Amino acid sequence: MKHTKIAELLKSDQFSQEFTAKGWVRAFRSNRFIALNDGSTINNLQCVLDFENTPEEVLKEINIGAAVAITGILKESEGKGQRVEIEVNTIEILGKADPEEVKKTILSPKRHTLEKLREQAHLRVRTNTFSAVMRLRSQLSFAVHQYFNQNGFNYVNTPIITGSDAEGAGEMFKVTNFDLNNPPKNEDGSINYKEDFFGKESNLTVSGQLEGETYALGLGQIYTFGPTFRAENSNTSRHLAEFWMIEPEVAFCDLEGNMDLAEDFIKYVLNHVLQNCDDDLAFLENRVIQEDKSKPQAERAPMALRDKLRFIVDNNFKRVSYTEAIDILKNSKPNKKKKFNYIIEEWGADLQSEHERYLVEKHFNCPVILFDYPADIKAFYMRLNEDGKTVRAMDILFPGIGEIVGGSQREERLDVLQDKMKELGVDEKELWWYLDTRRFGTCVHSGFGLGFERLVLFATGMTNIRDVIPYPRTPKNAEF
């Protein structure tokens, strides 16, 4: 039977017409009022039942969590809290939910901690908080593709299984079809990867950047948007072992153009959710306000969620060199009073999240783009500046989360790139194809990477990255 989404019914003015709605029971009170939700909106549809003319056996099955189909007349609601309601003519139980079993789950109508919700990740999307988060995630994902499509970018799918380590960090998940109890060995006792499925040591990708660069140097401007993996044993609220990355690469684009692109892109996608997700944002904003009431004043969010997003959309990002940032941090009160966990003593320090957040939240009070980092703390592919000690790197720092974007102008000079690879022990033979792009028509080009979950974290006001992806993959956790 054809049915109408609850989101449409709540906006409809077609009163006195008959509609069918399907969804899950969120509440049933006085044997008369059913709160129905189908996931299309955070708001429930009130369905008014004539319980005197409804069979007893049907009433007993209208339980929280049950799936039902309701057909009835759309009417203006006389009660408070809703504009419309359905006067029920017929109700069909599509899927039962035992109330005693429901009590054991997060579907039970009481407050549950986010930790408890993670234990039942297969059910948490039926809660208001997670349905709102996941609808926002979906809209942000749509806006990502829309932005790049409107700006003439080609969408490229880079490999998930790769033989290269784009970051040089070595924290990669290995891919093999060997019997791990008895892998083939070389004479020296090392594993003989020539006999493996791909004939060489292979891993899950940490980034699609290197392959993306090769396509930008043929298609002009491309972006990737796909899963990436880090075998970093980091059990924090900001790290996942599996997450999604957005990585544009643009030919004939320098660092300034790269910063312009990143800022414009972020403002576009955040503005999209402000324009299209107000109900969900209002709910999540109120959730943060309620949570903050139990926190000390210093730990409360300085802005309401939607105000925070508008602040990003409406204001220019502050552009600051790494060198200037180090001077600010060295002379800051937390540094002088040794309040930082990592004290800034000299130029060349690798900035930590606490330093990034100080710059954004305390010193500048706006998003910050740091650029021209020391070459020693950045990847081999970043363009070396004329000073010989800094590279054309840039990071975008956001309030609450620190780094949200990392990017650079790429090193287009073959000899300089080869020298850097030798210095860092990156095997030229493994990346011969990457070096070819500098042999045949090299040009200035740039790109950046944005961890999608960190963007969702910022847009939803959530505080743990495990709560903005359907099934988080973290150390010792591959449940579901």
Number of C-alpha atoms within 10 A of each C-alpha: 6 7 12 11 17 23 17 11 19 18 10 14 14 13 15 13 11 15 21 22 23 23 22 25 21 23 18 19 8 8 15 16 20 24 19 27 26 21 21 15 20 21 19 23 26 25 23 20 23 14 15 9 8 15 9 10 8 12 16 10 19 26 21 23 22 20 23 21 18 23 19 21 19 23 18 16 15 10 10 6 8 14 16 21 24 28 23 23 17 13 19 14 18 13 13 14 17 13 17 9 10 16 13 9 16 21 21 18 13 7 8 13 8 14 11 12 19 18 14 16 20 13 14 21 18 20 18 17 19 22 18 25 26 20 19 23 23 14 17 23 16 13 20 21 19 15 17 17 14 8 10 11 21 18 16 19 14 20 16 15 16 20 17 23 21 20 17 15 12 13 15 20 17 14 16 17 10 14 8 8 6 8 16 16 13 11 7 7 8 10 16 16 18 13 15 17 13 15 11 13 18 20 19 22 24 28 27 28 23 18 20 24 26 20 21 23 22 12 14 18 26 26 29 24 22 18 20 21 21 21 18 16 13 13 12 12 12 15 21 24 21 18 20 19 23 22 25 29 31 27 22 14 19 19 22 14 16 23 27 11 16 22 19 14 16 20 18 18 23 23 19 18 23 20 9 12 17 13 14 24 21 14 19 24 19 14 15 18 16 11 11 14 10 10 11 8 10 7 9 14 17 12 12 15 23 19 13 16 20 14 15 19 19 10 11 14 19 15 15 15 14 23 16 12 17 20 14 15 22 16 12 18 12 16 18 14 9 12 10 17 11 15 18 23 14 9 15 17 16 15 16 15 14 13 22 24 21 20 24 22 19 12 12 12 14 19 24 24 23 24 26 21 26 21 20 14 13 17 18 26 21 23 27 25 16 8 7 9 13 22 27 23 31 27 26 24 25 25 23 17 19 24 22 19 24 20 24 29 27 28 25 22 16 14 12 14 20 17 13 19 17 12 10 12 11 18 12 13 9 12 16 10 14 15 20 13 18 18 12 9 10 17 17 17 25 30 31 25 23 22 19 24 23 26 21 23 22 21 23 27 21 19 16 15 20 22 25 23 21 17 17 21 18 20 15 8 10 10 13 11
